[in-house]
Amino acid sequence: MPKYLVKAKYTPDGLRGVREKGAKSRADAVGDMIKGVGGTMDGFFFAFGDTDVFVLVDLPDDESAAAVAIAVGAAGGASTNIVKLLTPEQTDAALALSVGYTPPGG
């Protein structure tokens, strides 16, 4: 199953919800959402800086990842940036491909 890194930034309303219901409630809600689309959550981490939450998940496909991003964004409590992760083996397979490319001005 493909692995994704979900980066989330809470809105002020989203942060108020975390304060009222607790951090574990958000991790549980995200875990339930991921299970609902056929995935598993490997880790949920709060952070400080430009990103409030990092979530490592396995999802069935890119469409499931897009559905998660759309659902979270539509709810209005957070925005997401989802990064598809590659294994070393997948990266080696990509490196083995011959790609014809001419850079601009080349």
Biopython code that builds the backbone (N, CA, C, O; Angstrom):
import numpy as np
from Bio.PDB.StructureBuilder import StructureBuilder

atoms = [
    (1, "MET", "N", (0.858, -1.175, 0.000)),
    (1, "MET", "CA", (0.000, 0.000, 0.000)),
    (1, "MET", "C", (0.902, 1.235, 0.000)),
    (1, "MET", "O", (1.871, 1.276, 0.757)),
    (2, "PRO", "N", (0.609, 2.241, -0.829)),
    (2, "PRO", "CA", (1.436, 3.447, -0.852)),
    (2, "PRO", "C", (1.434, 4.177, 0.492)),
    (2, "PRO", "O", (0.445, 4.172, 1.225)),
    (3, "LYS", "N", (2.556, 4.796, 0.784)),
    (3, "LYS", "CA", (2.724, 5.542, 2.033)),
    (3, "LYS", "C", (2.710, 7.035, 1.724)),
    (3, "LYS", "O", (3.256, 7.478, 0.714)),
    (4, "TYR", "N", (2.077, 7.803, 2.609)),
    (4, "TYR", "CA", (1.947, 9.251, 2.452)),
    (4, "TYR", "C", (2.291, 9.957, 3.759)),
    (4, "TYR", "O", (2.075, 9.429, 4.851)),
    (5, "LEU", "N", (2.826, 11.155, 3.617)),
    (5, "LEU", "CA", (3.037, 12.040, 4.758)),
    (5, "LEU", "C", (2.015, 13.164, 4.639)),
    (5, "LEU", "O", (2.015, 13.920, 3.667)),
    (6, "VAL", "N", (1.152, 13.262, 5.633)),
    (6, "VAL", "CA", (0.146, 14.321, 5.660)),
    (6, "VAL", "C", (0.656, 15.405, 6.596)),
    (6, "VAL", "O", (0.943, 15.155, 7.767)),
    (7, "LYS", "N", (0.762, 16.620, 6.055)),
    (7, "LYS", "CA", (1.143, 17.777, 6.855)),
    (7, "LYS", "C", (-0.094, 18.655, 6.991)),
    (7, "LYS", "O", (-0.716, 19.008, 5.990)),
    (8, "ALA", "N", (-0.453, 19.008, 8.211)),
    (8, "ALA", "CA", (-1.664, 19.795, 8.442)),
    (8, "ALA", "C", (-1.344, 21.069, 9.206)),
    (8, "ALA", "O", (-0.482, 21.097, 10.085)),
    (9, "LYS", "N", (-2.061, 22.114, 8.847)),
    (9, "LYS", "CA", (-1.970, 23.410, 9.530)),
    (9, "LYS", "C", (-3.378, 23.762, 9.996)),
    (9, "LYS", "O", (-4.293, 23.903, 9.185)),
    (10, "TYR", "N", (-3.544, 23.903, 11.311)),
    (10, "TYR", "CA", (-4.855, 24.230, 11.858)),
    (10, "TYR", "C", (-5.213, 25.686, 11.618)),
    (10, "TYR", "O", (-4.352, 26.566, 11.618)),
    (11, "THR", "N", (-6.498, 25.920, 11.414)),
    (11, "THR", "CA", (-7.037, 27.272, 11.430)),
    (11, "THR", "C", (-7.212, 27.665, 12.902)),
    (11, "THR", "O", (-7.135, 26.800, 13.774)),
    (12, "PRO", "N", (-7.443, 28.945, 13.197)),
    (12, "PRO", "CA", (-7.722, 29.307, 14.594)),
    (12, "PRO", "C", (-8.889, 28.513, 15.187)),
    (12, "PRO", "O", (-8.827, 28.101, 16.345)),
    (13, "ASP", "N", (-9.961, 28.293, 14.397)),
    (13, "ASP", "CA", (-11.079, 27.482, 14.902)),
    (13, "ASP", "C", (-10.646, 26.038, 15.167)),
    (13, "ASP", "O", (-11.071, 25.427, 16.148)),
    (14, "GLY", "N", (-9.806, 25.503, 14.294)),
    (14, "GLY", "CA", (-9.300, 24.150, 14.491)),
    (14, "GLY", "C", (-8.484, 24.027, 15.765)),
    (14, "GLY", "O", (-8.610, 23.045, 16.497)),
    (15, "LEU", "N", (-7.646, 25.024, 16.031)),
    (15, "LEU", "CA", (-6.846, 25.005, 17.261)),
    (15, "LEU", "C", (-7.723, 25.101, 18.506)),
    (15, "LEU", "O", (-7.444, 24.461, 19.521)),
    (16, "ARG", "N", (-8.784, 25.904, 18.423)),
    (16, "ARG", "CA", (-9.709, 25.979, 19.559)),
    (16, "ARG", "C", (-10.333, 24.607, 19.819)),
    (16, "ARG", "O", (-10.512, 24.207, 20.969)),
    (17, "GLY", "N", (-10.664, 23.888, 18.739)),
    (17, "GLY", "CA", (-11.225, 22.547, 18.897)),
    (17, "GLY", "C", (-10.255, 21.582, 19.555)),
    (17, "GLY", "O", (-10.652, 20.756, 20.378)),
    (18, "VAL", "N", (-8.979, 21.686, 19.192)),
    (18, "VAL", "CA", (-7.959, 20.838, 19.824)),
    (18, "VAL", "C", (-7.880, 21.149, 21.311)),
    (18, "VAL", "O", (-7.814, 20.238, 22.136)),
    (19, "ARG", "N", (-7.886, 22.424, 21.652)),
    (19, "ARG", "CA", (-7.806, 22.811, 23.069)),
    (19, "ARG", "C", (-9.011, 22.306, 23.857)),
    (19, "ARG", "O", (-8.876, 21.856, 24.995)),
    (20, "GLU", "N", (-10.191, 22.385, 23.239)),
    (20, "GLU", "CA", (-11.411, 21.988, 23.947)),
    (20, "GLU", "C", (-11.534, 20.470, 24.100)),
    (20, "GLU", "O", (-11.943, 19.979, 25.152)),
    (21, "LYS", "N", (-11.180, 19.733, 23.050)),
    (21, "LYS", "CA", (-11.408, 18.279, 23.061)),
    (21, "LYS", "C", (-10.149, 17.466, 23.328)),
    (21, "LYS", "O", (-10.232, 16.265, 23.586)),
    (22, "GLY", "N", (-8.987, 18.105, 23.270)),
    (22, "GLY", "CA", (-7.738, 17.409, 23.541)),
    (22, "GLY", "C", (-7.080, 16.867, 22.286)),
    (22, "GLY", "O", (-7.741, 16.560, 21.294)),
    (23, "ALA", "N", (-5.768, 16.759, 22.354)),
    (23, "ALA", "CA", (-4.966, 16.320, 21.215)),
    (23, "ALA", "C", (-5.284, 14.873, 20.814)),
    (23, "ALA", "O", (-5.350, 14.558, 19.626)),
    (24, "LYS", "N", (-5.478, 14.011, 21.789)),
    (24, "LYS", "CA", (-5.756, 12.599, 21.478)),
    (24, "LYS", "C", (-7.040, 12.447, 20.685)),
    (24, "LYS", "O", (-7.149, 11.557, 19.843)),
    (25, "SER", "N", (-8.023, 13.317, 20.950)),
    (25, "SER", "CA", (-9.281, 13.218, 20.204)),
    (25, "SER", "C", (-9.053, 13.471, 18.716)),
    (25, "SER", "O", (-9.709, 12.854, 17.877)),
    (26, "ARG", "N", (-8.127, 14.374, 18.381)),
    (26, "ARG", "CA", (-7.837, 14.656, 16.972)),
    (26, "ARG", "C", (-7.116, 13.477, 16.335)),
    (26, "ARG", "O", (-7.430, 13.087, 15.211)),
    (27, "ALA", "N", (-6.146, 12.905, 17.055)),
    (27, "ALA", "CA", (-5.432, 11.742, 16.528)),
    (27, "ALA", "C", (-6.409, 10.588, 16.296)),
    (27, "ALA", "O", (-6.327, 9.896, 15.281)),
    (28, "ASP", "N", (-7.325, 10.384, 17.231)),
    (28, "ASP", "CA", (-8.321, 9.316, 17.081)),
    (28, "ASP", "C", (-9.237, 9.585, 15.888)),
    (28, "ASP", "O", (-9.552, 8.669, 15.129)),
    (29, "ALA", "N", (-9.663, 10.836, 15.720)),
    (29, "ALA", "CA", (-10.549, 11.182, 14.603)),
    (29, "ALA", "C", (-9.847, 10.970, 13.268)),
    (29, "ALA", "O", (-10.454, 10.467, 12.322)),
    (30, "VAL", "N", (-8.586, 11.345, 13.185)),
    (30, "VAL", "CA", (-7.828, 11.147, 11.943)),
    (30, "VAL", "C", (-7.628, 9.658, 11.687)),
    (30, "VAL", "O", (-7.769, 9.196, 10.554)),
    (31, "GLY", "N", (-7.302, 8.914, 12.724)),
    (31, "GLY", "CA", (-7.150, 7.464, 12.570)),
    (31, "GLY", "C", (-8.417, 6.815, 12.051)),
    (31, "GLY", "O", (-8.365, 5.943, 11.184)),
    (32, "ASP", "N", (-9.568, 7.243, 12.584)),
    (32, "ASP", "CA", (-10.851, 6.704, 12.118)),
    (32, "ASP", "C", (-11.099, 7.065, 10.654)),
    (32, "ASP", "O", (-11.585, 6.239, 9.882)),
    (33, "MET", "N", (-10.764, 8.301, 10.274)),
    (33, "MET", "CA", (-10.953, 8.726, 8.892)),
    (33, "MET", "C", (-10.097, 7.887, 7.952)),
    (33, "MET", "O", (-10.563, 7.452, 6.899)),
    (34, "ILE", "N", (-8.840, 7.663, 8.339)),
    (34, "ILE", "CA", (-7.926, 6.880, 7.503)),
    (34, "ILE", "C", (-8.434, 5.435, 7.365)),
    (34, "ILE", "O", (-8.413, 4.869, 6.272)),
    (35, "LYS", "N", (-8.882, 4.854, 8.464)),
    (35, "LYS", "CA", (-9.464, 3.502, 8.402)),
    (35, "LYS", "C", (-10.676, 3.474, 7.484)),
    (35, "LYS", "O", (-10.892, 2.500, 6.763)),
    (36, "GLY", "N", (-11.467, 4.542, 7.510)),
    (36, "GLY", "CA", (-12.683, 4.621, 6.713)),
    (36, "GLY", "C", (-12.441, 4.586, 5.214)),
    (36, "GLY", "O", (-13.324, 4.198, 4.450)),
    (37, "VAL", "N", (-11.238, 4.993, 4.786)),
    (37, "VAL", "CA", (-10.916, 4.926, 3.355)),
    (37, "VAL", "C", (-10.027, 3.724, 3.040)),
    (37, "VAL", "O", (-9.461, 3.627, 1.951)),
    (38, "GLY", "N", (-9.910, 2.807, 4.008)),
    (38, "GLY", "CA", (-9.171, 1.571, 3.768)),
    (38, "GLY", "C", (-7.691, 1.641, 4.085)),
    (38, "GLY", "O", (-6.926, 0.776, 3.658)),
    (39, "GLY", "N", (-7.269, 2.668, 4.834)),
    (39, "GLY", "CA", (-5.859, 2.827, 5.143)),
    (39, "GLY", "C", (-5.534, 2.534, 6.594)),
    (39, "GLY", "O", (-6.393, 2.134, 7.379)),
    (40, "THR", "N", (-4.261, 2.747, 6.932)),
    (40, "THR", "CA", (-3.798, 2.617, 8.311)),
    (40, "THR", "C", (-2.943, 3.824, 8.650)),
    (40, "THR", "O", (-2.252, 4.373, 7.792)),
    (41, "MET", "N", (-2.995, 4.226, 9.899)),
    (41, "MET", "CA", (-2.198, 5.350, 10.370)),
    (41, "MET", "C", (-0.988, 4.803, 11.118)),
    (41, "MET", "O", (-1.130, 4.092, 12.113)),
    (42, "ASP", "N", (0.204, 5.140, 10.630)),
    (42, "ASP", "CA", (1.441, 4.667, 11.258)),
    (42, "ASP", "C", (1.904, 5.578, 12.384)),
    (42, "ASP", "O", (2.589, 5.125, 13.301)),
    (43, "GLY", "N", (1.543, 6.847, 12.330)),
    (43, "GLY", "CA", (1.962, 7.775, 13.374)),
    (43, "GLY", "C", (1.275, 9.112, 13.222)),
    (43, "GLY", "O", (0.971, 9.541, 12.109)),
    (44, "PHE", "N", (1.029, 9.774, 14.349)),
    (44, "PHE", "CA", (0.395, 11.097, 14.390)),
    (44, "PHE", "C", (1.209, 11.935, 15.358)),
    (44, "PHE", "O", (1.359, 11.576, 16.526)),
    (45, "PHE", "N", (1.736, 13.053, 14.872)),
    (45, "PHE", "CA", (2.645, 13.864, 15.679)),
    (45, "PHE", "C", (2.286, 15.339, 15.590)),
    (45, "PHE", "O", (2.166, 15.893, 14.497)),
    (46, "PHE", "N", (2.116, 15.972, 16.749)),
    (46, "PHE", "CA", (1.965, 17.418, 16.789)),
    (46, "PHE", "C", (3.357, 18.037, 16.720)),
    (46, "PHE", "O", (4.337, 17.432, 17.153)),
    (47, "ALA", "N", (3.434, 19.242, 16.174)),
    (47, "ALA", "CA", (4.713, 19.936, 16.043)),
    (47, "ALA", "C", (4.468, 21.425, 16.212)),
    (47, "ALA", "O", (3.326, 21.885, 16.232)),
    (48, "PHE", "N", (5.542, 22.159, 16.331)),
    (48, "PHE", "CA", (5.408, 23.608, 16.284)),
    (48, "PHE", "C", (6.279, 24.122, 15.155)),
    (48, "PHE", "O", (7.293, 23.515, 14.811)),
    (49, "GLY", "N", (5.880, 25.231, 14.588)),
    (49, "GLY", "CA", (6.526, 25.758, 13.395)),
    (49, "GLY", "C", (5.473, 25.982, 12.330)),
    (49, "GLY", "O", (4.329, 26.307, 12.646)),
    (50, "ASP", "N", (5.843, 25.812, 11.074)),
    (50, "ASP", "CA", (4.916, 26.038, 9.971)),
    (50, "ASP", "C", (3.863, 24.949, 9.832)),
    (50, "ASP", "O", (2.817, 25.172, 9.222)),
    (51, "THR", "N", (4.126, 23.781, 10.390)),
    (51, "THR", "CA", (3.192, 22.652, 10.315)),
    (51, "THR", "C", (2.790, 22.271, 11.726)),
    (51, "THR", "O", (3.640, 22.120, 12.604)),
    (52, "ASP", "N", (1.484, 22.114, 11.942)),
    (52, "ASP", "CA", (0.982, 21.768, 13.278)),
    (52, "ASP", "C", (0.958, 20.269, 13.533)),
    (52, "ASP", "O", (1.128, 19.827, 14.669)),
    (53, "VAL", "N", (0.746, 19.477, 12.467)),
    (53, "VAL", "CA", (0.602, 18.028, 12.618)),
    (53, "VAL", "C", (1.264, 17.322, 11.437)),
    (53, "VAL", "O", (1.137, 17.743, 10.287)),
    (54, "PHE", "N", (1.968, 16.248, 11.750)),
    (54, "PHE", "CA", (2.510, 15.335, 10.736)),
    (54, "PHE", "C", (1.864, 13.975, 10.976)),
    (54, "PHE", "O", (1.856, 13.476, 12.101)),
    (55, "VAL", "N", (1.322, 13.376, 9.915)),
    (55, "VAL", "CA", (0.682, 12.071, 10.036)),
    (55, "VAL", "C", (1.262, 11.162, 8.960)),
    (55, "VAL", "O", (1.267, 11.515, 7.780)),
    (56, "LEU", "N", (1.742, 10.011, 9.358)),
    (56, "LEU", "CA", (2.273, 9.020, 8.418)),
    (56, "LEU", "C", (1.204, 7.955, 8.227)),
    (56, "LEU", "O", (0.769, 7.315, 9.185)),
    (57, "VAL", "N", (0.780, 7.772, 6.962)),
    (57, "VAL", "CA", (-0.321, 6.852, 6.683)),
    (57, "VAL", "C", (-0.013, 5.956, 5.490)),
    (57, "VAL", "O", (0.780, 6.304, 4.615)),
    (58, "ASP", "N", (-0.657, 4.803, 5.478)),
    (58, "ASP", "CA", (-0.715, 3.928, 4.310)),
    (58, "ASP", "C", (-2.133, 4.044, 3.782)),
    (58, "ASP", "O", (-3.098, 3.861, 4.523)),
    (59, "LEU", "N", (-2.256, 4.352, 2.482)),
    (59, "LEU", "CA", (-3.566, 4.476, 1.855)),
    (59, "LEU", "C", (-3.609, 3.609, 0.606)),
    (59, "LEU", "O", (-2.574, 3.343, -0.005)),
    (60, "PRO", "N", (-4.804, 3.167, 0.224)),
    (60, "PRO", "CA", (-4.901, 2.267, -0.935)),
    (60, "PRO", "C", (-4.397, 2.879, -2.241)),
    (60, "PRO", "O", (-3.847, 2.167, -3.082)),
    (61, "ASP", "N", (-4.578, 4.198, -2.425)),
    (61, "ASP", "CA", (-4.238, 4.807, -3.709)),
    (61, "ASP", "C", (-4.270, 6.334, -3.595)),
    (61, "ASP", "O", (-4.627, 6.889, -2.556)),
    (62, "ASP", "N", (-3.888, 6.993, -4.688)),
    (62, "ASP", "CA", (-3.870, 8.458, -4.713)),
    (62, "ASP", "C", (-5.270, 9.051, -4.569)),
    (62, "ASP", "O", (-5.432, 10.129, -3.997)),
    (63, "GLU", "N", (-6.272, 8.357, -5.083)),
    (63, "GLU", "CA", (-7.636, 8.851, -4.964)),
    (63, "GLU", "C", (-8.066, 8.911, -3.496)),
    (63, "GLU", "O", (-8.767, 9.839, -3.091)),
    (64, "SER", "N", (-7.652, 7.934, -2.710)),
    (64, "SER", "CA", (-7.960, 7.949, -1.276)),
    (64, "SER", "C", (-7.258, 9.109, -0.594)),
    (64, "SER", "O", (-7.835, 9.764, 0.275)),
    (65, "ALA", "N", (-6.017, 9.366, -0.983)),
    (65, "ALA", "CA", (-5.282, 10.500, -0.414)),
    (65, "ALA", "C", (-5.969, 11.815, -0.770)),
    (65, "ALA", "O", (-6.091, 12.707, 0.069)),
    (66, "ALA", "N", (-6.416, 11.927, -2.017)),
    (66, "ALA", "CA", (-7.126, 13.139, -2.432)),
    (66, "ALA", "C", (-8.433, 13.291, -1.665)),
    (66, "ALA", "O", (-8.789, 14.402, -1.270)),
    (67, "ALA", "N", (-9.149, 12.198, -1.449)),
    (67, "ALA", "CA", (-10.404, 12.253, -0.703)),
    (67, "ALA", "C", (-10.169, 12.752, 0.717)),
    (67, "ALA", "O", (-10.965, 13.533, 1.238)),
    (68, "VAL", "N", (-9.082, 12.306, 1.350)),
    (68, "VAL", "CA", (-8.735, 12.767, 2.694)),
    (68, "VAL", "C", (-8.468, 14.268, 2.679)),
    (68, "VAL", "O", (-8.987, 15.001, 3.521)),
    (69, "ALA", "N", (-7.669, 14.724, 1.734)),
    (69, "ALA", "CA", (-7.346, 16.151, 1.648)),
    (69, "ALA", "C", (-8.598, 16.989, 1.428)),
    (69, "ALA", "O", (-8.760, 18.042, 2.046)),
    (70, "ILE", "N", (-9.478, 16.529, 0.557)),
    (70, "ILE", "CA", (-10.706, 17.266, 0.274)),
    (70, "ILE", "C", (-11.605, 17.321, 1.503)),
    (70, "ILE", "O", (-12.154, 18.374, 1.826)),
    (71, "ALA", "N", (-11.756, 16.193, 2.187)),
    (71, "ALA", "CA", (-12.619, 16.142, 3.372)),
    (71, "ALA", "C", (-12.109, 17.070, 4.470)),
    (71, "ALA", "O", (-12.888, 17.798, 5.084)),
    (72, "VAL", "N", (-10.804, 17.043, 4.717)),
    (72, "VAL", "CA", (-10.237, 17.895, 5.770)),
    (72, "VAL", "C", (-10.367, 19.361, 5.382)),
    (72, "VAL", "O", (-10.765, 20.187, 6.203)),
    (73, "GLY", "N", (-10.035, 19.687, 4.140)),
    (73, "GLY", "CA", (-10.130, 21.068, 3.694)),
    (73, "GLY", "C", (-11.557, 21.592, 3.725)),
    (73, "GLY", "O", (-11.790, 22.735, 4.119)),
    (74, "ALA", "N", (-12.510, 20.771, 3.316)),
    (74, "ALA", "CA", (-13.913, 21.186, 3.297)),
    (74, "ALA", "C", (-14.467, 21.408, 4.699)),
    (74, "ALA", "O", (-15.376, 22.217, 4.885)),
    (75, "ALA", "N", (-13.929, 20.699, 5.683)),
    (75, "ALA", "CA", (-14.405, 20.851, 7.065)),
    (75, "ALA", "C", (-13.997, 22.205, 7.652)),
    (75, "ALA", "O", (-14.650, 22.710, 8.565)),
    (76, "GLY", "N", (-12.920, 22.790, 7.127)),
    (76, "GLY", "CA", (-12.529, 24.131, 7.539)),
    (76, "GLY", "C", (-11.655, 24.261, 8.768)),
    (76, "GLY", "O", (-11.276, 25.378, 9.121)),
    (77, "GLY", "N", (-11.318, 23.167, 9.436)),
    (77, "GLY", "CA", (-10.511, 23.248, 10.648)),
    (77, "GLY", "C", (-9.019, 23.193, 10.407)),
    (77, "GLY", "O", (-8.226, 23.515, 11.292)),
    (78, "ALA", "N", (-8.635, 22.782, 9.201)),
    (78, "ALA", "CA", (-7.210, 22.653, 8.884)),
    (78, "ALA", "C", (-7.039, 22.624, 7.369)),
    (78, "ALA", "O", (-7.972, 22.323, 6.625)),
    (79, "SER", "N", (-5.837, 22.941, 6.940)),
    (79, "SER", "CA", (-5.457, 22.722, 5.547)),
    (79, "SER", "C", (-4.391, 21.639, 5.537)),
    (79, "SER", "O", (-3.655, 21.472, 6.510)),
    (80, "THR", "N", (-4.309, 20.906, 4.437)),
    (80, "THR", "CA", (-3.353, 19.809, 4.372)),
    (80, "THR", "C", (-2.447, 19.935, 3.161)),
    (80, "THR", "O", (-2.777, 20.585, 2.169)),
    (81, "ASN", "N", (-1.320, 19.304, 3.276)),
    (81, "ASN", "CA", (-0.394, 19.097, 2.170)),
    (81, "ASN", "C", (-0.012, 17.632, 2.279)),
    (81, "ASN", "O", (0.563, 17.213, 3.283)),
    (82, "ILE", "N", (-0.325, 16.850, 1.258)),
    (82, "ILE", "CA", (-0.062, 15.414, 1.314)),
    (82, "ILE", "C", (1.066, 15.077, 0.345)),
    (82, "ILE", "O", (1.021, 15.423, -0.835)),
    (83, "VAL", "N", (2.072, 14.399, 0.872)),
    (83, "VAL", "CA", (3.259, 14.031, 0.104)),
    (83, "VAL", "C", (3.282, 12.520, -0.061)),
    (83, "VAL", "O", (3.229, 11.777, 0.919)),
    (84, "LYS", "N", (3.362, 12.073, -1.307)),
    (84, "LYS", "CA", (3.490, 10.628, -1.551)),
    (84, "LYS", "C", (4.951, 10.249, -1.336)),
    (84, "LYS", "O", (5.852, 10.890, -1.877)),
    (85, "LEU", "N", (5.176, 9.219, -0.554)),
    (85, "LEU", "CA", (6.528, 8.782, -0.227)),
    (85, "LEU", "C", (6.894, 7.551, -1.058)),
    (85, "LEU", "O", (6.038, 6.731, -1.389)),
    (86, "LEU", "N", (8.170, 7.440, -1.386)),
    (86, "LEU", "CA", (8.676, 6.307, -2.164)),
    (86, "LEU", "C", (9.663, 5.500, -1.338)),
    (86, "LEU", "O", (10.442, 6.059, -0.566)),
    (87, "THR", "N", (9.629, 4.204, -1.500)),
    (87, "THR", "CA", (10.607, 3.335, -0.854)),
    (87, "THR", "C", (11.936, 3.451, -1.611)),
    (87, "THR", "O", (11.961, 3.958, -2.732)),
    (88, "PRO", "N", (13.043, 2.985, -1.007)),
    (88, "PRO", "CA", (14.299, 2.958, -1.750)),
    (88, "PRO", "C", (14.189, 2.135, -3.037)),
    (88, "PRO", "O", (14.782, 2.488, -4.057)),
    (89, "GLU", "N", (13.434, 1.045, -2.986)),
    (89, "GLU", "CA", (13.273, 0.205, -4.168)),
    (89, "GLU", "C", (12.529, 0.955, -5.285)),
    (89, "GLU", "O", (12.894, 0.848, -6.456)),
    (90, "GLN", "N", (11.509, 1.697, -4.926)),
    (90, "GLN", "CA", (10.788, 2.485, -5.923)),
    (90, "GLN", "C", (11.689, 3.570, -6.515)),
    (90, "GLN", "O", (11.635, 3.852, -7.712)),
    (91, "THR", "N", (12.501, 4.162, -5.674)),
    (91, "THR", "CA", (13.422, 5.191, -6.156)),
    (91, "THR", "C", (14.463, 4.583, -7.079)),
    (91, "THR", "O", (14.795, 5.178, -8.105)),
    (92, "ASP", "N", (14.991, 3.398, -6.735)),
    (92, "ASP", "CA", (15.933, 2.720, -7.632)),
    (92, "ASP", "C", (15.280, 2.413, -8.976)),
    (92, "ASP", "O", (15.915, 2.556, -10.021)),
    (93, "ALA", "N", (14.015, 1.991, -8.955)),
    (93, "ALA", "CA", (13.310, 1.712, -10.210)),
    (93, "ALA", "C", (13.164, 2.992, -11.035)),
    (93, "ALA", "O", (13.290, 2.956, -12.259)),
    (94, "ALA", "N", (12.903, 4.105, -10.386)),
    (94, "ALA", "CA", (12.807, 5.383, -11.093)),
    (94, "ALA", "C", (14.162, 5.779, -11.679)),
    (94, "ALA", "O", (14.236, 6.287, -12.798)),
    (95, "LEU", "N", (15.222, 5.546, -10.924)),
    (95, "LEU", "CA", (16.566, 5.876, -11.404)),
    (95, "LEU", "C", (16.959, 5.038, -12.615)),
    (95, "LEU", "O", (17.763, 5.474, -13.439)),
    (96, "ALA", "N", (16.398, 3.843, -12.724)),
    (96, "ALA", "CA", (16.733, 2.951, -13.826)),
    (96, "ALA", "C", (16.021, 3.328, -15.129)),
    (96, "ALA", "O", (16.382, 2.831, -16.197)),
    (97, "LEU", "N", (15.024, 4.192, -15.048)),
    (97, "LEU", "CA", (14.296, 4.611, -16.247)),
    (97, "LEU", "C", (15.105, 5.624, -17.037)),
    (97, "LEU", "O", (15.757, 6.498, -16.465)),
    (98, "SER", "N", (15.059, 5.500, -18.347)),
    (98, "SER", "CA", (15.719, 6.459, -19.227)),
    (98, "SER", "C", (14.725, 7.574, -19.544)),
    (98, "SER", "O", (13.636, 7.322, -20.060)),
    (99, "VAL", "N", (15.110, 8.801, -19.230)),
    (99, "VAL", "CA", (14.223, 9.947, -19.428)),
    (99, "VAL", "C", (14.896, 10.934, -20.369)),
    (99, "VAL", "O", (15.987, 11.428, -20.086)),
    (100, "GLY", "N", (14.245, 11.216, -21.486)),
    (100, "GLY", "CA", (14.755, 12.225, -22.405)),
    (100, "GLY", "C", (14.243, 13.587, -21.996)),
    (100, "GLY", "O", (13.034, 13.807, -21.925)),
    (101, "TYR", "N", (15.161, 14.505, -21.726)),
    (101, "TYR", "CA", (14.758, 15.847, -21.283)),
    (101, "TYR", "C", (15.789, 16.851, -21.739)),
    (101, "TYR", "O", (16.990, 16.630, -21.589)),
    (102, "THR", "N", (15.326, 17.950, -22.293)),
    (102, "THR", "CA", (16.195, 19.050, -22.656)),
    (102, "THR", "C", (15.827, 20.227, -21.772)),
    (102, "THR", "O", (14.679, 20.669, -21.792)),
    (103, "PRO", "N", (16.772, 20.749, -20.993)),
    (103, "PRO", "CA", (16.448, 21.866, -20.110)),
    (103, "PRO", "C", (16.197, 23.138, -20.931)),
    (103, "PRO", "O", (16.645, 23.247, -22.073)),
    (104, "PRO", "N", (15.483, 24.090, -20.340)),
    (104, "PRO", "CA", (15.249, 25.344, -21.037)),
    (104, "PRO", "C", (16.567, 25.985, -21.460)),
    (104, "PRO", "O", (17.513, 26.062, -20.676)),
    (105, "GLY", "N", (16.616, 26.442, -22.704)),
    (105, "GLY", "CA", (17.835, 27.067, -23.221)),
    (105, "GLY", "C", (18.878, 26.059, -23.646)),
    (105, "GLY", "O", (19.967, 26.441, -24.073)),
    (106, "GLY", "N", (18.563, 24.761, -23.538)),
    (106, "GLY", "CA", (19.554, 23.733, -23.849)),
    (106, "GLY", "C", (19.492, 23.222, -25.248)),
    (106, "GLY", "O", (20.280, 22.353, -25.623)),
]
sb = StructureBuilder()
sb.init_structure("model")
sb.init_model(0)
sb.init_chain("A")
sb.init_seg("    ")
for serial, (resi, resn, name, xyz) in enumerate(atoms, 1):
    if name == "N":
        sb.init_residue(resn, " ", resi, " ")
    sb.init_atom(name, np.array(xyz, "f"), 0.0, 1.0, " ", f" {name:<3s}", serial, name[0])
structure = sb.get_structure()
